[in-house]
Amino acid sequence: MGELGAAALGARPDGAAGRGGDNVVAPRGDGGAGLGHPGTGYPGTGGPGLDSGRPDSGRPAGALSAPIEISVVMPCLNEEQSVGQCVAAAVTGLAKAGVHGEVVVVDNGSTDASVAVATAAGARVVPERRRGYGNAYRAGFAAARGRVIVMGDSDGSYDFTQLGDLVEPLTAGRADYVLGSRFAGTILPGAMPPLHRYVGNPVLTWVLNRLFGLRSSDAHSGMRAFTADARDRMAPRCEGMELASELVIAAARAELRIAEVPIVYHPRLGSSKLHSLRDGWRHLRFMLMLAPRHLFVLPGLTMLVLGVAGQLALLPGALNLGWHALDTHFSVLFALIAILGWQVTLLGLFAHAHNAAAGWAGRARWPITWIERSFSLERGLLAGAALFTVGLVIDLVVLTRWLENDLGPLDELRPALLAMTSMIVGAQTAFSSFLLRLISTGPSGSSSRAAAPTPVPDGDAGPARDTV
């Protein structure tokens, strides 16, 4: 992309929704002034280079009617110190990239002069009354008219003058989704607290990569770019900070071509709205609930195998380990572990079926794929009945021995515990098969489910915040 002078910014004659008119940034080749990054030592070239849309503004003929190529979307909640500089920097970035674009600022209920500042800087301001980082961005994504969407916080921490580097993989056709990586780039002194830099972000990124099989270097960066088609395919739903995690997961789920570009992360202007522990937990819980294989199924199967193996090992009698003997108390413990393990496994299958029905499920992996291929209500009932019968037979053997002993003392606790485990697991399997069928295909057994309704805000989205 050619590096042009400053952008011409003006109101479209057809009017627009949102405050500040329908401001559009058009490339101008008259060597107009540019802006450096707000609040940093990046060199600018003078003034803002904005015009007011007058006929004599020097805008190229047809600039207003040209399709918008890039929409820069910024959420804003009381960012009067920085939002104007960020909008101006985005205008300069669009001009440097030589593209026709717009800057959309989503006001999430600011009580300061943020709206006036953003409008004066040339942004199209879109109000979003529902509080939340995700709600603000989703409103901005919906209002964006560009074929490419750039997202970034309006707190001065991201250098919008360099947005051309961020969108280059998109415009070159090499990617559908680009993440600006702070850890692959430069984090300036004071830009990120040590807790976030060395613990929070690395740990959350590692967890996300591990749970979903990704290879992201900075899963919670606030600066990204993607095509409008990618936006529609990702269809983000999160209302709060979890949106940052959701976009990474949704991009992989939609099989988008993903690229990373190193960026510079700057100290923010104004006070941070982050709550480290609370927001970190919200990211973690969101990822875990979308990963039932790791949260439920694998731990559950591990406990089930351990519990059954332990009971079988102790079935003949006490197991002498040399330094200690495992006896009936451990048989009870292993029975508990086995039953709990199977219950946890079933919860994982329910969670996966629910996520799939609600449109949240990603690519399934073993053993869920095997269970999906093998499961039917009838097979579940047969398996449950078989396990229950095995336990019942063992109990009948114990009863027979007791009767043969003239109802006297009986040392048959180990087989009785194994029988109890088999009967409980069998009953759980049979009844759970009905619930799994109900969640996955409905009572009619049809594979087509009605579209999931749009989630209703639950009041937990929280205010719009800057990046972790």
VEXDREN-2710 file (C-alpha; in Angstrom, 1 decimal):
% VEXDREN-2710
k/r/px/py/pz
1/MET/0.0/0.0/0.0
2/GLY/1.3/3.4/-0.9
3/GLU/2.1/5.9/1.9
4/LEU/0.0/8.9/1.3
5/GLY/-0.4/12.2/3.2
6/ALA/-3.1/12.8/5.8
7/ALA/-6.6/11.7/5.2
8/ALA/-9.6/13.8/4.2
9/LEU/-12.4/13.3/6.6
10/GLY/-15.9/14.4/6.0
11/ALA/-19.6/13.7/6.3
12/ARG/-21.4/11.5/3.8
13/PRO/-24.3/13.3/2.1
14/ASP/-26.7/10.4/2.8
15/GLY/-26.6/10.8/6.6
16/ALA/-25.9/8.1/9.1
17/ALA/-26.8/6.5/12.3
18/GLY/-24.7/7.4/15.3
19/ARG/-23.4/10.7/16.5
20/GLY/-20.9/12.7/14.6
21/GLY/-22.4/12.1/11.1
22/ASP/-21.3/9.5/8.7
23/ASN/-17.6/10.4/8.7
24/VAL/-15.4/8.7/6.2
25/VAL/-11.7/8.8/5.7
26/ALA/-10.6/9.0/2.1
27/PRO/-7.0/8.8/0.8
28/ARG/-5.6/12.1/-0.4
29/GLY/-2.4/12.6/-2.3
30/ASP/-1.7/16.2/-1.6
31/GLY/1.0/15.6/1.0
32/GLY/-1.3/16.7/3.9
33/ALA/-0.1/16.6/7.5
34/GLY/0.0/13.4/9.5
35/LEU/-0.1/12.5/13.1
36/GLY/2.2/10.5/15.3
37/HIS/1.0/8.0/17.9
38/PRO/-0.9/9.6/20.8
39/GLY/1.1/10.1/23.9
40/THR/4.4/8.6/22.5
41/GLY/7.5/9.8/20.9
42/TYR/6.5/8.6/17.4
43/PRO/7.1/11.5/15.0
44/GLY/4.2/13.1/13.4
45/THR/4.4/15.5/10.5
46/GLY/2.4/18.5/11.8
47/GLY/-1.4/18.9/12.1
48/PRO/-4.3/16.6/12.0
49/GLY/-4.9/16.7/8.3
50/LEU/-8.7/16.6/8.6
51/ASP/-11.1/18.5/6.5
52/SER/-14.8/19.3/7.0
53/GLY/-16.3/17.9/3.8
54/ARG/-16.6/21.3/2.1
55/PRO/-16.6/21.2/-1.7
56/ASP/-13.2/23.1/-1.7
57/SER/-11.6/20.6/0.7
58/GLY/-9.4/19.1/-1.9
59/ARG/-10.9/15.6/-1.6
60/PRO/-10.6/13.5/-4.8
61/ALA/-13.7/13.3/-6.9
62/GLY/-15.8/10.3/-6.0
63/ALA/-14.1/9.8/-2.6
64/LEU/-17.4/10.0/-0.7
65/SER/-19.1/7.4/-3.0
66/ALA/-16.2/4.9/-2.9
67/PRO/-16.9/1.8/-0.9
68/ILE/-15.4/1.8/2.6
69/GLU/-12.4/-0.6/2.7
70/ILE/-11.5/-0.5/6.4
71/SER/-13.5/0.2/9.5
72/VAL/-11.5/0.9/12.7
73/VAL/-13.7/0.0/15.7
74/MET/-12.9/1.3/19.2
75/PRO/-14.9/0.8/22.4
76/CYS/-15.0/3.7/24.7
77/LEU/-15.9/4.3/28.4
78/ASN/-14.7/7.6/29.8
79/GLU/-11.6/7.9/27.7
80/GLU/-11.7/11.6/27.0
81/GLN/-7.9/11.8/27.6
82/SER/-7.1/9.4/24.8
83/VAL/-10.0/8.8/22.4
84/GLY/-9.4/11.9/20.3
85/GLN/-5.8/11.1/19.8
86/CYS/-6.6/7.5/19.0
87/VAL/-9.1/8.5/16.4
88/ALA/-6.6/10.9/14.8
89/ALA/-4.0/8.2/14.8
90/ALA/-6.4/5.8/13.1
91/VAL/-7.2/8.5/10.5
92/THR/-3.4/8.9/9.9
93/GLY/-3.1/5.1/9.6
94/LEU/-5.8/4.8/7.0
95/ALA/-4.2/7.6/5.1
96/LYS/-0.8/6.0/5.2
97/ALA/-2.3/2.8/4.0
98/GLY/-3.9/4.6/1.2
99/VAL/-7.4/3.3/1.8
100/HIS/-10.9/4.6/2.0
101/GLY/-12.1/4.0/5.6
102/GLU/-14.0/5.0/8.7
103/VAL/-13.4/5.2/12.4
104/VAL/-16.2/3.9/14.6
105/VAL/-16.2/4.7/18.3
106/VAL/-18.7/2.8/20.4
107/ASP/-19.7/4.8/23.5
108/ASN/-20.5/2.4/26.3
109/GLY/-22.1/5.0/28.6
110/SER/-19.4/7.5/29.1
111/THR/-20.1/10.3/31.6
112/ASP/-17.2/12.5/30.6
113/ALA/-16.5/14.4/27.3
114/SER/-15.5/11.2/25.4
115/VAL/-18.3/11.5/22.9
116/ALA/-17.6/15.1/22.1
117/VAL/-13.9/14.5/21.8
118/ALA/-14.3/11.5/19.5
119/THR/-16.8/13.3/17.3
120/ALA/-14.6/16.4/17.0
121/ALA/-11.7/14.1/16.0
122/GLY/-13.8/12.8/13.2
123/ALA/-15.2/9.5/14.4
124/ARG/-18.7/8.2/13.9
125/VAL/-19.9/7.5/17.4
126/VAL/-22.3/4.6/18.0
127/PRO/-24.0/4.4/21.4
128/GLU/-24.3/1.0/23.1
129/ARG/-26.3/1.2/26.3
130/ARG/-25.5/-2.4/27.4
131/ARG/-22.3/-2.3/29.4
132/GLY/-19.5/-4.6/28.6
133/TYR/-16.4/-4.9/26.6
134/GLY/-18.0/-7.5/24.3
135/ASN/-21.2/-5.6/24.0
136/ALA/-19.4/-2.5/22.9
137/TYR/-17.3/-4.4/20.3
138/ARG/-20.3/-6.3/18.9
139/ALA/-22.2/-3.1/18.4
140/GLY/-19.1/-1.7/16.6
141/PHE/-18.7/-4.8/14.5
142/ALA/-22.4/-4.5/13.5
143/ALA/-22.1/-0.8/12.6
144/ALA/-18.9/-1.3/10.7
145/ARG/-19.3/-0.9/6.9
146/GLY/-15.8/-1.8/5.8
147/ARG/-14.7/-5.0/4.1
148/VAL/-11.9/-5.2/6.7
149/ILE/-12.4/-4.5/10.4
150/VAL/-9.6/-3.3/12.7
151/MET/-10.3/-3.4/16.5
152/GLY/-8.3/-1.8/19.2
153/ASP/-8.8/0.0/22.5
154/SER/-9.2/3.7/22.7
155/ASP/-6.8/4.2/25.6
156/GLY/-3.7/5.0/23.7
157/SER/-2.0/1.6/24.2
158/TYR/-2.1/0.6/20.5
159/ASP/-0.5/2.5/17.6
160/PHE/-3.2/2.9/15.0
161/THR/-0.8/4.8/12.7
162/GLN/0.7/1.4/11.9
163/LEU/-2.6/-0.3/11.1
164/GLY/-1.4/-0.9/7.5
165/ASP/1.0/-3.5/8.8
166/LEU/-1.8/-5.2/10.6
167/VAL/-4.2/-5.5/7.7
168/GLU/-1.5/-6.3/5.1
169/PRO/-2.0/-10.1/5.4
170/LEU/-5.7/-9.6/4.8
171/THR/-5.3/-7.3/1.8
172/ALA/-2.7/-9.6/0.4
173/GLY/-5.1/-12.6/0.6
174/ARG/-2.9/-14.6/3.0
175/ALA/-5.2/-14.5/6.0
176/ASP/-8.8/-13.9/7.2
177/TYR/-7.9/-13.0/10.7
178/VAL/-4.8/-11.2/12.0
179/LEU/-3.8/-10.9/15.7
180/GLY/-1.4/-8.1/16.7
181/SER/1.0/-9.8/19.1
182/ARG/2.5/-7.8/21.9
183/PHE/4.7/-10.6/23.0
184/ALA/6.1/-11.1/19.5
185/GLY/6.6/-7.3/19.3
186/THR/7.6/-4.8/21.9
187/ILE/6.0/-4.0/25.3
188/LEU/7.2/-0.6/26.3
189/PRO/8.1/0.1/30.0
190/GLY/5.0/0.7/32.1
191/ALA/2.6/-0.6/29.4
192/MET/1.8/-3.9/31.2
193/PRO/2.0/-4.7/34.9
194/PRO/4.4/-7.5/35.8
195/LEU/1.6/-9.7/37.0
196/HIS/-0.1/-9.5/33.5
197/ARG/3.2/-9.7/31.6
198/TYR/4.8/-12.7/33.3
199/VAL/1.8/-14.6/34.8
200/GLY/-1.7/-13.6/33.6
201/ASN/-1.3/-13.3/29.9
202/PRO/1.2/-16.2/29.4
203/VAL/-0.8/-18.6/31.6
204/LEU/-4.1/-17.8/30.0
205/THR/-2.6/-18.0/26.5
206/TRP/-1.0/-21.4/27.4
207/VAL/-4.3/-22.7/28.7
208/LEU/-6.2/-21.5/25.6
209/ASN/-3.6/-23.1/23.3
210/ARG/-3.7/-26.4/25.3
211/LEU/-7.4/-26.6/25.5
212/PHE/-8.2/-25.8/21.8
213/GLY/-5.0/-27.0/20.0
214/LEU/-3.9/-23.5/19.0
215/ARG/-0.5/-21.8/18.7
216/SER/-1.2/-18.2/19.6
217/SER/1.5/-16.1/21.2
218/ASP/-0.8/-13.4/22.6
219/ALA/-4.4/-14.7/22.9
220/HIS/-5.6/-11.6/24.7
221/SER/-4.2/-8.8/22.6
222/GLY/-6.7/-6.0/22.0
223/MET/-5.6/-5.2/18.5
224/ARG/-6.8/-7.4/15.7
225/ALA/-8.1/-7.3/12.2
226/PHE/-10.3/-9.5/10.2
227/THR/-12.5/-9.5/7.1
228/ALA/-16.2/-8.8/7.3
229/ASP/-16.8/-12.3/6.1
230/ALA/-14.7/-13.6/9.0
231/ARG/-16.7/-11.6/11.4
232/ASP/-19.9/-13.2/10.2
233/ARG/-18.3/-16.7/10.4
234/MET/-17.0/-16.1/13.9
235/ALA/-20.4/-14.6/15.0
236/PRO/-19.1/-13.5/18.4
237/ARG/-21.6/-13.6/21.3
238/CYS/-19.7/-12.7/24.5
239/GLU/-20.8/-9.6/26.3
240/GLY/-17.8/-9.0/28.5
241/MET/-14.1/-9.4/28.6
242/GLU/-14.4/-13.0/27.4
243/LEU/-14.8/-11.7/23.9
244/ALA/-11.0/-11.6/23.6
245/SER/-10.8/-15.4/24.2
246/GLU/-13.9/-16.1/22.1
247/LEU/-12.5/-14.5/19.0
248/VAL/-9.4/-16.6/19.0
249/ILE/-11.4/-19.8/19.6
250/ALA/-14.1/-18.8/17.1
251/ALA/-11.5/-18.1/14.4
252/ALA/-10.1/-21.6/14.8
253/ARG/-13.5/-23.1/15.0
254/ALA/-14.5/-21.4/11.7
255/GLU/-11.2/-22.6/10.1
256/LEU/-10.1/-19.1/9.3
257/ARG/-6.6/-18.5/8.0
258/ILE/-4.9/-16.9/10.9
259/ALA/-1.8/-14.7/11.0
260/GLU/0.1/-12.8/13.7
261/VAL/1.8/-9.5/13.3
262/PRO/4.2/-8.1/15.9
263/ILE/3.0/-4.7/17.4
264/VAL/4.2/-2.2/19.9
265/TYR/2.3/-1.9/23.2
266/HIS/2.3/1.5/24.8
267/PRO/1.4/2.7/28.3
268/ARG/-2.3/3.6/28.4
269/LEU/-3.6/7.1/29.0
270/GLY/-5.9/7.5/31.9
271/SER/-6.8/5.0/34.6
272/SER/-7.2/1.3/33.8
273/LYS/-10.6/-0.4/34.2
274/LEU/-9.1/-3.9/34.6
275/HIS/-9.7/-6.1/37.6
276/SER/-6.8/-8.6/37.3
277/LEU/-8.2/-11.6/39.3
278/ARG/-11.8/-11.2/38.4
279/ASP/-11.2/-10.6/34.7
280/GLY/-8.6/-13.4/34.6
281/TRP/-11.1/-15.8/36.2
282/ARG/-13.8/-14.8/33.6
283/HIS/-11.4/-15.7/30.8
284/LEU/-10.5/-19.0/32.4
285/ARG/-14.0/-20.1/33.2
286/PHE/-15.2/-19.2/29.7
287/MET/-12.4/-21.4/28.2
288/LEU/-13.1/-24.3/30.5
289/MET/-16.8/-24.3/29.8
290/LEU/-16.0/-24.6/26.1
291/ALA/-13.6/-27.4/26.7
292/PRO/-15.6/-30.2/28.4
293/ARG/-13.1/-32.8/27.1
294/HIS/-10.4/-31.4/29.4
295/LEU/-12.7/-30.1/32.2
296/PHE/-14.8/-33.2/32.6
297/VAL/-14.3/-36.2/30.2
298/LEU/-10.5/-36.9/30.6
299/PRO/-10.4/-36.4/34.4
300/GLY/-13.6/-38.4/34.8
301/LEU/-12.3/-41.3/32.7
302/THR/-9.0/-41.3/34.6
303/MET/-10.9/-41.5/37.9
304/LEU/-13.1/-44.3/36.6
305/VAL/-10.2/-46.4/35.4
306/LEU/-8.3/-45.8/38.6
307/GLY/-11.3/-46.7/40.7
308/VAL/-12.2/-49.9/38.9
309/ALA/-8.6/-51.0/38.7
310/GLY/-8.1/-50.4/42.4
311/GLN/-11.2/-52.5/43.3
312/LEU/-10.1/-55.3/41.0
313/ALA/-6.6/-55.3/42.5
314/LEU/-8.0/-55.6/46.1
315/LEU/-10.8/-58.1/45.2
316/PRO/-8.7/-61.2/46.2
317/GLY/-7.7/-59.6/49.5
318/ALA/-5.4/-57.0/51.0
319/LEU/-2.6/-55.7/48.8
320/ASN/0.7/-55.6/50.6
321/LEU/3.0/-52.8/49.3
322/GLY/5.8/-53.6/51.7
323/TRP/5.6/-50.3/53.6
324/HIS/1.8/-50.4/53.9
325/ALA/-1.2/-52.8/53.1
326/LEU/-4.2/-51.6/51.2
327/ASP/-7.3/-53.2/52.6
328/THR/-11.1/-52.6/52.7
329/HIS/-10.9/-48.9/53.4
330/PHE/-9.1/-48.4/50.1
331/SER/-11.8/-50.6/48.4
332/VAL/-14.4/-48.1/49.6
333/LEU/-12.2/-45.2/48.4
334/PHE/-11.7/-46.8/45.0
335/ALA/-15.5/-47.4/44.7
336/LEU/-16.1/-43.7/45.4
337/ILE/-13.5/-42.6/42.9
338/ALA/-15.0/-44.9/40.2
339/ILE/-18.6/-43.6/40.7
340/LEU/-17.5/-40.0/40.9
341/GLY/-15.3/-40.4/37.8
342/TRP/-18.2/-41.8/35.7
343/GLN/-20.5/-39.0/36.9
344/VAL/-18.0/-36.4/35.9
345/THR/-17.6/-38.1/32.5
346/LEU/-21.3/-37.9/31.9
347/LEU/-21.4/-34.2/32.9
348/GLY/-18.7/-33.7/30.2
349/LEU/-20.9/-35.5/27.6
350/PHE/-23.9/-33.3/28.6
351/ALA/-21.8/-30.2/28.3
352/HIS/-20.5/-31.1/24.9
353/ALA/-24.0/-31.9/23.6
354/HIS/-25.2/-28.6/25.1
355/ASN/-22.4/-26.6/23.4
356/ALA/-23.1/-28.3/20.1
357/ALA/-26.8/-27.6/20.3
358/ALA/-26.2/-24.0/21.3
359/GLY/-23.6/-23.4/18.5
360/TRP/-20.6/-23.2/20.8
361/ALA/-18.9/-26.5/20.1
362/GLY/-15.6/-26.6/18.3
363/ARG/-13.8/-29.6/16.7
364/ALA/-14.3/-32.6/18.9
365/ARG/-11.5/-35.0/19.8
366/TRP/-11.1/-38.4/21.2
367/PRO/-12.8/-39.9/23.2
368/ILE/-15.8/-37.6/22.5
369/THR/-15.6/-38.4/18.7
370/TRP/-15.8/-42.1/19.4
371/ILE/-18.7/-41.6/21.8
372/GLU/-20.5/-39.5/19.3
373/ARG/-20.1/-42.2/16.6
374/SER/-21.1/-45.0/18.9
375/PHE/-23.9/-43.5/21.0
376/SER/-27.6/-44.1/20.6
377/LEU/-30.3/-44.2/23.2
378/GLU/-30.8/-47.9/22.7
379/ARG/-27.1/-48.7/23.0
380/GLY/-26.9/-46.6/26.2
381/LEU/-29.8/-48.4/27.7
382/LEU/-28.3/-51.8/26.8
383/ALA/-24.9/-50.9/28.3
384/GLY/-26.5/-49.5/31.4
385/ALA/-28.6/-52.7/31.8
386/ALA/-25.6/-54.9/31.2
387/LEU/-23.6/-53.1/33.9
388/PHE/-26.5/-53.2/36.4
389/THR/-26.9/-56.9/35.7
390/VAL/-23.3/-57.6/36.3
391/GLY/-23.5/-55.9/39.7
392/LEU/-26.7/-57.7/40.5
393/VAL/-25.2/-61.1/39.7
394/ILE/-22.2/-60.4/42.0
395/ASP/-24.6/-59.4/44.8
396/LEU/-26.5/-62.6/44.2
397/VAL/-23.3/-64.6/44.6
398/VAL/-22.6/-62.8/47.9
399/LEU/-26.2/-63.5/49.0
400/THR/-25.8/-67.2/48.2
401/ARG/-22.6/-67.4/50.2
402/TRP/-24.3/-65.7/53.2
403/LEU/-27.2/-68.2/53.0
404/GLU/-24.7/-71.1/52.8
405/ASN/-23.1/-69.7/56.0
406/ASP/-26.5/-69.9/57.8
407/LEU/-26.7/-66.0/57.8
408/GLY/-23.5/-65.9/59.9
409/PRO/-20.6/-63.5/59.7
410/LEU/-19.5/-62.8/56.1
411/ASP/-16.3/-61.2/54.8
412/GLU/-17.6/-60.2/51.3
413/LEU/-17.3/-56.4/51.5
414/ARG/-14.9/-56.1/48.5
415/PRO/-17.1/-57.9/46.0
416/ALA/-20.2/-56.1/47.4
417/LEU/-18.5/-52.7/46.8
418/LEU/-17.6/-53.8/43.2
419/ALA/-21.2/-54.9/42.7
420/MET/-22.5/-51.6/44.1
421/THR/-20.2/-49.6/41.7
422/SER/-21.3/-51.6/38.7
423/MET/-25.0/-51.2/39.5
424/ILE/-24.7/-47.4/40.2
425/VAL/-22.7/-46.8/37.0
426/GLY/-25.2/-48.9/35.0
427/ALA/-28.1/-47.0/36.4
428/GLN/-26.4/-43.7/35.7
429/THR/-25.6/-44.8/32.1
430/ALA/-29.2/-45.8/31.4
431/PHE/-30.9/-42.7/32.7
432/SER/-28.2/-40.4/31.4
433/SER/-28.7/-41.8/27.9
434/PHE/-32.2/-40.3/27.9
435/LEU/-30.9/-36.9/28.9
436/LEU/-28.0/-37.0/26.4
437/ARG/-30.5/-37.9/23.6
438/LEU/-32.7/-35.1/24.7
439/ILE/-29.9/-32.5/24.6
440/SER/-28.2/-33.7/21.4
441/THR/-31.1/-34.5/19.1
442/GLY/-34.3/-33.7/21.0
443/PRO/-37.2/-36.1/21.9
444/SER/-38.0/-36.8/18.2
445/GLY/-34.4/-37.9/17.4
446/SER/-34.1/-35.4/14.5
447/SER/-30.5/-34.2/13.9
448/SER/-31.8/-30.7/13.1
449/ARG/-32.3/-28.4/16.1
450/ALA/-34.0/-25.1/16.2
451/ALA/-31.6/-22.2/16.2
452/ALA/-30.4/-21.2/19.6
453/PRO/-31.9/-17.9/20.8
454/THR/-29.6/-14.9/21.3
455/PRO/-28.3/-15.0/24.8
456/VAL/-30.1/-12.5/27.1
457/PRO/-27.7/-10.2/29.0
458/ASP/-27.3/-11.5/32.5
459/GLY/-25.8/-8.4/34.0
460/ASP/-22.4/-10.0/34.4
461/ALA/-20.8/-8.4/31.4
462/GLY/-19.2/-5.6/33.3
463/PRO/-18.1/-2.3/31.9
464/ALA/-16.0/-2.0/28.8
465/ARG/-12.4/-2.4/29.7
466/ASP/-8.9/-2.3/28.2
467/THR/-6.9/-5.3/27.3
468/VAL/-5.6/-7.6/30.0
END
